[in-house]
Amino acid sequence: MSDLYFRQLLAGRDFGRAHPVAGQMQNFVYLVGDKATRECVVIDPAWAIEDLLAIVAADGMKLVAAFGTHYHPDHIGGSMMGFNVDGFVRLLEHNPVPLHIHKGDAEFVRKVTGLGIADLTLRDAGDKVAVGRVEIEWLHTPGHTPGSCCFRVGGALVAGDTLFLQGCGRTDLPGGDPEEMARTLGQRFSALPDDTIIFPGHNYGGPQAPLGRLRKDNPVFDPRVLQRMLG
């Protein structure tokens, strides 16, 4: 789509360079929108909200919503490992927009950010959100957390911590479920074509790759690994 606005931003390099931890975490944040209407959403805003808003402004775009792939503080802000990460709450202070999260993670979001359920726009599998003329589809991909989601935009998939170029999201944290992760990778992902470009939530092994290559090279797609996840 010629009017698609799509930016992949790496914490510690493209924004948050002054933050002592952002670069270590290697988070990706995404800006997705419509160049014609100049509207965009931010996916997983965390670490340096002012920097992210400055990038949006420099591109001549207007931020109209924020999406969270899942509830972890390095993606939406909140308390983590003894310190606080800026995210949804800071965004509301500087640029109030609707905050979209899958309903399965809503209670976790409340706990880590202090936001109320009324502050959130709750989403479900298959929801589609239009940003100008660009449509973003919500794919529910539990395993890393109960409400983990990926976002499909044309032939691209913003995968959050569901799938990296090397490995997949951990399942031993609160809300993690190895059996659901196995079903996500082995069944829910099966409907996605090989030429889908995966854009992960962290720079673990690289910034992007076609799903067909990951099905061959990423060991989490090995049937034996999936079977072990299923117990």
Backbone bond lengths (Angstrom), bond angles and torsions (degrees), N, CA, C in turn:
res aa  C-N    CA-C-N  psi(-1)  N-CA   C-N-CA  omega(-1)  CA-C   N-CA-C  phi
1 M - - - 1.465 - - 1.517 108.82 -
2 S 1.329 117.13 120.86 1.460 120.86 -172.24 1.525 112.80 -67.37
3 D 1.340 117.78 -26.81 1.459 120.52 -178.88 1.521 113.14 -91.07
4 L 1.324 117.93 4.32 1.463 120.54 -179.62 1.529 110.43 -68.91
5 Y 1.303 115.19 127.27 1.467 123.20 172.13 1.520 106.39 -102.29
6 F 1.337 116.96 119.63 1.465 120.83 -175.15 1.526 108.46 -145.17
7 R 1.332 116.18 117.41 1.459 120.54 178.34 1.522 109.90 -129.21
8 Q 1.310 115.15 133.49 1.466 122.83 174.81 1.528 106.96 -106.96
9 L 1.330 116.69 120.17 1.456 122.26 -174.53 1.522 109.88 -118.79
10 L 1.327 116.66 130.32 1.461 121.75 -177.12 1.520 110.54 -100.91
11 A 1.337 116.25 125.10 1.461 121.45 178.77 1.528 110.33 -61.55
12 G 1.312 115.32 137.18 1.450 121.01 -179.77 1.514 114.24 87.85
13 R 1.332 116.61 -13.82 1.464 121.30 177.51 1.530 110.96 -118.47
14 D 1.331 116.23 -55.45 1.464 120.73 -177.39 1.524 112.44 -91.20
15 F 1.300 116.75 -21.47 1.462 122.76 177.15 1.531 107.30 -157.93
16 G 1.335 116.33 163.72 1.461 119.56 177.74 1.513 114.31 65.95
17 R 1.317 116.72 27.45 1.475 118.99 -178.10 1.522 112.37 -65.45
18 A 1.336 117.13 -25.06 1.458 120.27 -179.66 1.527 112.78 -85.37
19 H 1.311 117.85 -9.12 1.461 120.68 -177.84 1.523 109.58 -79.16
20 P 1.335 118.47 130.03 1.467 120.21 -174.84 1.526 115.00 -68.80
21 V 1.327 118.12 -17.19 1.465 120.52 -175.13 1.530 112.79 -115.06
22 A 1.324 117.57 -24.09 1.464 120.71 -173.01 1.526 112.52 -54.00
23 G 1.308 117.43 -44.68 1.454 120.34 -178.68 1.519 112.87 -64.91
24 Q 1.325 116.75 -33.08 1.459 120.18 179.35 1.527 111.80 -68.10
25 M 1.326 116.09 -33.60 1.460 120.06 -176.52 1.526 113.16 -77.31
26 Q 1.334 117.76 -23.64 1.467 121.23 174.74 1.533 113.28 59.84
27 N 1.332 116.10 36.16 1.465 119.61 177.55 1.520 111.73 -73.69
28 F 1.331 115.57 143.54 1.459 121.59 167.47 1.529 109.02 -100.82
29 V 1.328 115.43 138.88 1.460 122.92 169.82 1.520 106.53 -117.95
30 Y 1.333 116.38 143.94 1.464 120.46 -176.11 1.523 110.80 -121.42
31 L 1.325 115.19 140.23 1.458 123.22 170.38 1.519 107.30 -112.97
32 V 1.330 116.67 124.47 1.468 121.81 -176.58 1.521 108.52 -133.10
33 G 1.330 116.22 131.33 1.452 118.11 -179.93 1.510 113.46 -171.63
34 D 1.323 114.42 -159.02 1.459 123.44 -174.23 1.532 108.41 -119.90
35 K 1.328 116.09 116.93 1.462 119.97 -179.69 1.519 112.30 -63.96
36 A 1.319 116.89 -29.01 1.461 120.28 -177.22 1.525 111.54 -72.03
37 T 1.340 116.77 -44.67 1.462 119.96 -179.09 1.518 112.35 -89.47
38 R 1.351 116.60 -12.53 1.467 122.95 179.57 1.523 112.79 67.14
39 E 1.328 117.01 24.10 1.456 121.81 177.56 1.527 109.60 -104.14
40 C 1.347 116.18 146.02 1.458 119.53 177.62 1.523 110.58 -150.69
41 V 1.336 114.70 163.18 1.454 122.42 171.17 1.522 107.69 -115.81
42 V 1.328 115.56 157.76 1.455 121.04 173.12 1.521 107.37 -111.75
43 I 1.328 115.93 133.42 1.459 121.97 179.14 1.520 108.80 -106.82
44 D 1.328 115.25 122.57 1.467 124.02 179.25 1.531 113.02 62.60
45 P 1.340 117.97 56.31 1.465 120.45 178.62 1.523 111.62 -72.72
46 A 1.314 116.99 119.11 1.461 121.24 179.91 1.528 109.87 -157.56
47 W 1.346 115.11 164.81 1.449 126.44 172.82 1.529 114.07 82.54
48 A 1.310 118.49 -55.67 1.473 119.91 -175.51 1.524 108.43 -146.12
49 I 1.320 116.14 81.13 1.458 121.24 -174.16 1.524 111.77 -63.63
50 E 1.328 116.98 -40.12 1.464 119.31 179.91 1.520 111.09 -61.37
51 D 1.324 117.43 -39.39 1.470 121.11 177.64 1.524 110.87 -62.45
52 L 1.326 116.48 -44.32 1.463 120.56 -179.41 1.528 111.34 -63.52
53 L 1.330 116.63 -42.40 1.460 119.93 178.61 1.520 111.29 -65.54
54 A 1.333 116.66 -33.61 1.465 120.05 177.76 1.529 110.92 -66.15
55 I 1.335 117.24 -36.87 1.460 121.07 177.66 1.529 110.15 -66.21
56 V 1.331 116.49 -43.28 1.467 120.65 177.70 1.527 110.01 -58.82
57 A 1.331 116.22 -46.27 1.464 120.55 -178.78 1.521 111.47 -65.35
58 A 1.340 116.92 -41.34 1.460 120.41 -179.65 1.515 112.00 -63.73
59 D 1.330 116.54 -28.76 1.460 121.14 178.09 1.529 112.17 -84.02
60 G 1.320 116.46 -0.34 1.460 119.88 179.92 1.513 113.68 71.24
61 M 1.340 116.60 27.43 1.462 121.38 -178.39 1.521 110.50 -105.94
62 K 1.324 115.82 161.60 1.455 122.95 175.44 1.519 108.78 -115.99
63 L 1.326 117.27 124.54 1.457 121.33 179.73 1.530 109.52 -80.05
64 V 1.346 116.66 124.86 1.465 120.04 -175.73 1.530 112.98 -117.31
65 A 1.333 118.71 -8.71 1.468 120.69 179.58 1.521 109.25 -168.76
66 A 1.322 115.14 162.87 1.458 122.48 173.77 1.518 108.67 -128.64
67 F 1.338 116.26 136.18 1.461 122.65 178.15 1.533 108.24 -113.96
68 G 1.318 116.04 143.15 1.458 120.63 171.34 1.516 110.27 -114.88
69 T 1.339 117.15 128.67 1.465 119.24 176.73 1.523 111.04 -70.79
70 H 1.351 116.63 -29.88 1.462 121.56 177.39 1.524 108.25 -168.61
71 Y 1.312 116.91 178.09 1.458 120.81 -166.40 1.526 115.86 -84.81
72 H 1.293 121.21 -7.39 1.462 121.36 -172.69 1.525 111.97 -62.18
73 P 1.344 117.61 139.81 1.468 121.39 -173.41 1.524 115.07 -59.47
74 D 1.336 118.73 -28.31 1.465 118.52 179.28 1.520 111.56 -72.25
75 H 1.344 117.22 -3.34 1.462 121.41 177.88 1.526 112.94 -113.39
76 I 1.337 117.83 -31.94 1.467 119.19 -178.45 1.524 112.69 -130.15
77 G 1.337 117.21 3.18 1.449 120.82 -179.46 1.512 112.88 91.29
78 G 1.347 114.49 165.45 1.456 120.74 -179.80 1.509 111.41 126.01
79 S 1.306 115.60 -171.16 1.454 121.49 -176.50 1.520 110.70 -82.09
80 M 1.344 115.76 131.50 1.461 120.57 -178.37 1.519 109.41 -152.06
81 M 1.331 116.74 122.91 1.458 122.95 174.10 1.529 112.46 52.80
82 G 1.309 116.05 39.29 1.455 120.31 173.82 1.515 115.66 87.28
83 F 1.326 118.46 1.84 1.462 119.55 175.94 1.521 108.80 -138.42
84 N 1.318 115.72 166.41 1.458 120.56 -176.21 1.521 110.59 -103.74
85 V 1.328 115.97 136.49 1.461 123.08 177.82 1.521 108.45 -105.66
86 D 1.326 117.07 127.85 1.460 120.23 174.99 1.530 109.77 -65.78
87 G 1.323 115.22 143.63 1.460 119.32 179.84 1.506 111.71 -167.12
88 F 1.335 116.28 -124.38 1.452 120.97 -177.12 1.529 112.97 -52.64
89 V 1.332 116.63 -46.10 1.467 119.92 -175.96 1.523 110.90 -62.89
90 R 1.320 117.27 -46.61 1.469 120.96 179.12 1.530 110.69 -63.88
91 L 1.312 117.14 -37.05 1.457 120.47 178.11 1.523 110.75 -61.64
92 L 1.325 117.51 -42.87 1.460 120.31 178.74 1.529 111.58 -62.13
93 E 1.328 117.22 -32.86 1.459 121.05 179.21 1.526 111.67 -68.16
94 H 1.329 117.00 -37.15 1.464 121.69 -174.09 1.520 113.57 -97.11
95 N 1.332 116.94 -33.77 1.461 120.69 -174.23 1.536 108.32 -151.83
96 P 1.328 118.06 78.73 1.466 120.17 -175.03 1.526 112.20 -59.84
97 V 1.318 115.59 121.93 1.466 122.83 177.12 1.524 107.83 -142.86
98 P 1.335 118.07 161.20 1.469 119.97 174.56 1.534 111.05 -61.96
99 L 1.326 115.54 139.22 1.462 122.34 179.91 1.532 108.05 -107.35
100 H 1.325 116.76 114.90 1.461 121.67 -175.19 1.529 109.93 -101.99
101 I 1.331 115.60 132.42 1.458 121.37 178.47 1.524 107.97 -148.53
102 H 1.332 117.21 149.86 1.458 118.58 176.64 1.526 109.84 -66.66
103 K 1.307 115.60 143.38 1.466 120.93 -175.75 1.536 112.27 -59.67
104 G 1.341 117.40 -27.03 1.458 120.41 -179.80 1.505 114.73 -67.52
105 D 1.323 117.20 -19.11 1.468 121.70 179.53 1.521 112.70 -107.34
106 A 1.318 117.97 3.41 1.465 120.98 -172.35 1.531 112.52 -58.33
107 E 1.325 117.15 -45.95 1.461 119.75 -177.94 1.528 110.94 -67.53
108 F 1.326 117.58 -36.51 1.460 120.75 176.55 1.531 110.67 -64.21
109 V 1.338 116.60 -40.86 1.466 120.63 177.97 1.522 110.16 -60.36
110 R 1.312 116.32 -42.98 1.462 120.30 178.93 1.522 110.85 -58.66
111 K 1.337 116.83 -42.43 1.457 120.80 -176.95 1.525 112.65 -69.58
112 V 1.322 118.40 -40.53 1.469 119.54 -174.14 1.525 113.06 -85.34
113 T 1.346 117.56 -22.05 1.469 119.76 -176.90 1.521 113.32 -109.88
114 G 1.335 117.59 -22.88 1.455 120.39 -174.45 1.518 113.46 84.36
115 L 1.315 117.87 -2.34 1.459 121.17 176.71 1.527 110.19 -70.47
116 G 1.321 116.39 152.83 1.449 120.84 174.86 1.513 110.83 -88.52
117 I 1.323 115.70 159.93 1.454 120.02 178.57 1.527 110.37 -58.71
118 A 1.333 116.44 -32.71 1.466 120.12 179.83 1.523 112.32 -66.52
119 D 1.332 117.11 -18.12 1.467 120.65 178.31 1.521 112.27 -79.60
120 L 1.336 117.22 -9.98 1.462 122.03 -171.89 1.525 111.59 -110.31
121 T 1.316 115.19 145.89 1.461 121.69 169.50 1.521 106.71 -98.57
122 L 1.317 117.14 112.52 1.461 121.50 -173.49 1.523 110.68 -86.84
123 R 1.318 114.97 133.44 1.464 122.34 -176.58 1.515 111.12 -116.23
124 D 1.339 114.88 163.00 1.460 120.93 179.16 1.530 108.51 -134.88
125 A 1.325 115.86 168.95 1.464 121.38 179.67 1.516 110.65 -57.25
126 G 1.328 115.57 135.49 1.450 120.87 177.43 1.510 115.35 86.61
127 D 1.326 117.79 -6.15 1.466 119.65 176.58 1.519 110.01 -60.68
128 K 1.315 116.08 146.12 1.463 121.75 177.23 1.519 108.27 -127.60
129 V 1.315 115.54 130.68 1.462 121.80 -178.65 1.523 107.97 -119.09
130 A 1.316 116.50 125.72 1.462 121.21 179.01 1.527 109.38 -91.75
131 V 1.322 114.80 132.01 1.469 122.19 173.05 1.524 104.94 -119.05
132 G 1.330 116.75 100.56 1.448 119.11 -166.34 1.517 108.25 62.08
133 R 1.326 116.24 -124.16 1.465 120.73 177.81 1.520 112.95 -100.92
134 V 1.320 115.83 6.12 1.463 120.81 178.96 1.523 108.66 -93.29
135 E 1.337 115.99 128.60 1.458 121.31 -179.03 1.518 110.20 -104.85
136 I 1.325 115.55 130.67 1.464 122.38 178.34 1.519 108.19 -114.76
137 E 1.329 115.89 122.63 1.461 121.09 -178.08 1.523 110.38 -101.33
138 W 1.331 115.58 135.20 1.463 122.44 178.26 1.526 109.45 -89.48
139 L 1.328 116.52 121.70 1.457 122.06 174.10 1.526 108.01 -110.27
140 H 1.311 117.43 120.30 1.458 121.40 179.40 1.517 108.79 -79.63
141 T 1.345 116.60 118.19 1.463 121.34 -174.63 1.531 109.56 -131.19
142 P 1.336 117.82 67.91 1.470 120.95 -175.71 1.516 112.61 -66.84
143 G 1.319 114.38 163.02 1.457 122.26 -179.22 1.511 109.61 143.32
144 H 1.326 116.57 -57.69 1.465 120.92 175.09 1.522 109.31 -69.21
145 T 1.327 116.91 -43.56 1.462 124.62 170.43 1.529 107.24 -142.11
146 P 1.338 118.20 165.96 1.469 118.86 -179.44 1.523 113.37 -62.94
147 G 1.340 117.00 -32.07 1.456 120.10 -176.73 1.508 114.55 -108.11
148 S 1.310 118.09 18.13 1.464 120.14 179.84 1.523 110.56 -56.21
149 C 1.333 115.33 137.43 1.457 121.21 -179.46 1.521 111.40 -134.29
150 C 1.307 114.87 153.60 1.461 122.84 167.55 1.525 106.79 -115.13
151 F 1.323 116.03 155.00 1.461 120.71 -178.14 1.520 109.69 -120.68
152 R 1.337 115.35 122.04 1.458 120.56 -179.05 1.525 109.85 -97.76
153 V 1.317 114.87 126.45 1.462 122.45 177.25 1.515 106.67 -129.52
154 G 1.320 117.05 101.00 1.458 119.55 -175.77 1.521 109.86 60.52
155 G 1.324 116.39 -124.87 1.454 121.17 179.86 1.507 114.50 -92.53
156 A 1.336 116.96 10.15 1.465 121.34 179.80 1.518 110.37 -107.76
157 L 1.344 116.12 149.39 1.459 121.98 175.78 1.515 108.88 -131.06
158 V 1.338 115.94 113.31 1.461 121.15 173.09 1.522 106.25 -81.88
159 A 1.337 116.04 111.28 1.464 121.16 -163.42 1.514 114.79 -98.64
160 G 1.335 118.71 -4.10 1.459 118.92 -178.45 1.517 110.96 55.23
161 D 1.344 116.26 -138.16 1.464 120.28 178.56 1.525 111.93 -98.91
162 T 1.322 117.73 15.69 1.456 120.22 175.23 1.522 110.50 -70.00
163 L 1.341 116.48 -43.92 1.462 120.40 -176.11 1.517 110.21 -145.66
164 F 1.330 115.17 130.35 1.464 122.17 173.01 1.531 108.34 -109.02
165 L 1.316 115.99 173.90 1.452 118.19 175.28 1.522 110.57 -68.80
166 Q 1.332 115.83 -27.92 1.454 121.82 173.28 1.525 107.75 -125.03
167 G 1.317 117.21 110.46 1.444 120.77 178.28 1.521 113.50 85.63
168 C 1.328 114.28 -169.24 1.459 121.46 178.20 1.522 107.76 -141.30
169 G 1.321 116.74 177.96 1.445 120.27 -178.53 1.525 112.45 -66.14
170 R 1.329 115.47 150.48 1.465 121.35 179.15 1.529 110.08 -64.34
171 T 1.322 115.14 150.79 1.463 120.17 178.07 1.528 111.67 -119.90
172 D 1.349 117.23 10.63 1.463 120.86 -177.35 1.524 112.60 -104.44
173 L 1.334 117.19 11.83 1.457 121.72 176.26 1.530 108.90 -98.51
174 P 1.349 118.18 165.99 1.473 119.42 -178.57 1.528 112.18 -53.22
175 G 1.311 115.36 125.73 1.461 121.07 -178.58 1.510 114.32 91.46
176 G 1.327 117.20 -9.63 1.460 120.16 179.16 1.520 111.66 -72.62
177 D 1.327 115.51 150.80 1.462 120.30 -176.44 1.529 108.48 -151.48
178 P 1.343 117.70 105.70 1.468 119.62 -177.59 1.522 113.63 -62.08
179 E 1.325 117.88 -32.96 1.464 119.38 179.13 1.532 110.83 -67.18
180 E 1.337 116.88 -40.73 1.461 119.63 176.94 1.528 110.81 -65.97
181 M 1.342 117.01 -37.65 1.462 119.39 178.19 1.524 110.20 -62.72
182 A 1.323 117.00 -41.59 1.469 120.49 177.92 1.523 110.60 -61.86
183 R 1.337 116.90 -41.35 1.460 119.71 178.68 1.532 110.95 -67.49
184 T 1.327 116.37 -36.88 1.466 119.24 178.19 1.521 110.79 -62.53
185 L 1.336 116.53 -50.15 1.466 120.30 -176.51 1.523 112.06 -72.57
186 G 1.321 116.55 -39.36 1.454 119.78 -174.73 1.519 114.56 -86.51
187 Q 1.332 117.59 -26.18 1.457 120.32 -175.85 1.531 112.39 -119.28
188 R 1.327 117.61 -54.54 1.469 119.37 -175.31 1.527 111.21 -65.39
189 F 1.325 117.39 -36.66 1.459 120.41 178.82 1.523 112.54 -75.83
190 S 1.317 117.22 -13.84 1.466 119.74 -174.53 1.528 112.02 -64.37
191 A 1.323 117.87 -22.78 1.465 120.65 -179.68 1.524 112.47 -80.22
192 L 1.322 117.37 -9.54 1.470 120.70 -178.13 1.522 110.17 -87.36
193 P 1.331 117.97 133.16 1.470 119.91 -179.78 1.526 111.85 -71.43
194 D 1.326 114.83 158.78 1.463 121.36 -177.87 1.524 112.91 -61.08
195 D 1.333 118.01 -27.84 1.458 119.24 -176.80 1.537 112.80 -85.58
196 T 1.331 117.26 5.92 1.464 120.46 172.58 1.526 108.97 -63.29
197 I 1.321 117.93 128.76 1.460 121.34 179.34 1.518 108.77 -90.87
198 I 1.334 115.60 121.12 1.456 122.04 -178.71 1.525 109.90 -89.56
199 F 1.330 115.70 125.00 1.456 123.15 175.15 1.525 107.33 -114.39
200 P 1.329 118.67 105.18 1.463 121.71 -170.50 1.528 113.60 -81.55
201 G 1.338 114.68 171.72 1.457 120.60 179.14 1.512 114.17 -83.33
202 H 1.332 117.74 -15.54 1.465 122.79 177.23 1.526 109.00 -138.01
203 N 1.303 115.12 155.59 1.462 121.29 179.58 1.529 109.92 -85.49
204 Y 1.321 115.66 62.25 1.456 121.56 178.57 1.527 107.96 -101.09
205 G 1.320 115.73 93.91 1.457 120.47 179.46 1.507 114.25 96.55
206 G 1.338 117.47 -3.63 1.450 119.78 177.33 1.517 112.05 137.59
207 P 1.340 115.80 169.55 1.463 120.39 -174.29 1.516 115.86 -86.80
208 Q 1.319 118.37 -22.08 1.463 120.01 -177.42 1.520 110.15 -168.64
209 A 1.331 116.14 156.89 1.470 121.45 177.25 1.514 108.64 -168.89
210 P 1.332 117.04 152.39 1.470 119.51 174.94 1.522 110.71 -69.00
211 L 1.318 115.92 143.45 1.454 120.70 -178.14 1.524 111.51 -60.00
212 G 1.325 117.40 -34.31 1.461 119.86 179.09 1.521 112.21 -59.10
213 R 1.319 117.18 -38.33 1.463 120.16 177.86 1.522 111.04 -68.34
214 L 1.332 116.02 -39.86 1.465 119.19 179.62 1.526 111.09 -66.63
215 R 1.317 116.92 -34.44 1.466 119.68 177.60 1.524 111.46 -62.16
216 K 1.322 116.44 -26.64 1.467 120.95 178.69 1.524 112.00 -90.44
217 D 1.346 117.17 -38.66 1.460 121.33 -168.70 1.519 115.13 -102.49
218 N 1.338 117.34 -25.25 1.455 119.23 -176.83 1.531 108.77 -88.06
219 P 1.341 117.71 119.57 1.472 119.66 -173.38 1.526 114.49 -63.08
220 V 1.331 118.92 -15.71 1.467 119.02 -178.93 1.529 111.56 -67.99
221 F 1.336 117.20 -15.29 1.465 119.66 177.52 1.529 112.36 -90.81
222 D 1.333 117.31 -2.76 1.470 120.50 176.45 1.535 108.37 -64.10
223 P 1.323 118.62 126.54 1.470 120.68 -179.09 1.523 113.35 -53.93
224 R 1.332 117.32 -31.81 1.469 119.90 179.77 1.521 110.61 -69.15
225 V 1.344 116.79 -37.79 1.458 120.11 177.30 1.516 110.84 -66.38
226 L 1.333 115.99 -43.92 1.461 120.54 178.55 1.533 110.53 -61.71
227 Q 1.305 117.25 -38.68 1.466 120.48 179.51 1.526 111.01 -65.63
228 R 1.335 117.25 -38.16 1.467 119.96 178.22 1.530 110.05 -64.74
229 M 1.349 117.14 -38.25 1.460 120.61 177.42 1.521 111.08 -61.11
230 L 1.325 115.76 -36.50 1.455 120.26 -178.71 1.531 112.04 -75.73
231 G 1.331 115.53 -9.81 1.462 120.17 178.35 1.506 113.05 76.96
